Amino acid sequence: MAMRILGIDPGTGILGFGVIEAGKSAGPTGQPKLVDAGVIRTPVHEDDAIRLATIYEELTAIISDTKPTIMSVEKLFFARNVTTAMTVSQARGVVLLCGQQAGLQLFEYTPMQIKQAITGYGKAEKKQMQEMVRVILQLRDIPKPDDAADALAAAITHSMTMRFA
C-alpha cells in the first residue's frame, strides 16, 4: 500500500515542503515518487504573528491539496543563534499544529538521522544530500531551492524508516 508523506524543513523566512508517494504501489520499482515540493516564504520585516499565520494558512492549503497521511518534520537540533532558534521553533509549532489538526501521523527526525538515511553517512555534505534526493526520486535536476530538497529528504527518510520497521 502506498503512503503519501509530507516532509517539512522548518523555517520562518523559508519553510521547505516536499510530498512523496512511497510504498509498494508508488512506482514500478517501489521507489518513492515526487508529488509536489516547494517553499513557503514570509517577509523578513513582517510581524512574527503574521508570518506564523501565513505558514499556517499555506501549509493547511498544501495538506488539503496533496492529501498526505504522514508528516515527517526535521527536528531543530542545534542553533548558535538563540533568536533564530526561537523563531524556527515557533514555525515548527505551527507545522506540528497543522499536521495534528489534519489528522496526520507525525514523525520527527534529526538532521543526522536524515543524512544517515539518505546517504548512509550522518555527516554528509548538503550537496551529497541534494544529489541523493535527486537520484532516489529519479529526477533530472536537484530540487530547488535547497529548503525543498531538505524537506523531500525528511519525507524520504520516513519512507525508508518505515520500510525497515
C-alpha positions, 0 to 999 in steps of 0.5 A: 500500500502506498503512503503519501508523506509530507516532509517539512524543513522548518523555517520562518523566512523559508519553510521547505515542503516536499510530498512523496508517494512511497510504498509498494504501489508508488512506482514500478520499482517501489521507489518513492515518487515526487508529488509536489515540493516547494517553499513557503516564504514570509517577509523578513520585516513582517510581524512574527504573528503574521508570518506564523499565520501565513505558514499556517494558512499555506501549509493547511492549503498544501495538506488539503491539496496533496492529501498526505497521511504522514508528516515527517518534520526535521527536528531543530537540533542545534542553533548558535543563534538563540533568536533564530532558534526561537523563531524556527521553533515557533514555525515548527509549532505551527507545522506540528499544529497543522499536521495534528489538526489534519489528522496526520501521523507525525514523525520527527527526525534529526538532521543526522538521522536524515543524512544517515538515511539518505546517504548512509553517512550522518555527516554528509555534505548538503550537496551529497544530500541534494544529489541523493534526493535527486537520484532516489526520486529519479529526477533530472535536476536537484530540487530547488531551492535547497529548503525543498530538497531538505524537506523531500529528504525528511519525507524520504527518510520516513519512507525508508524508516518505515520500510525497515520497521 
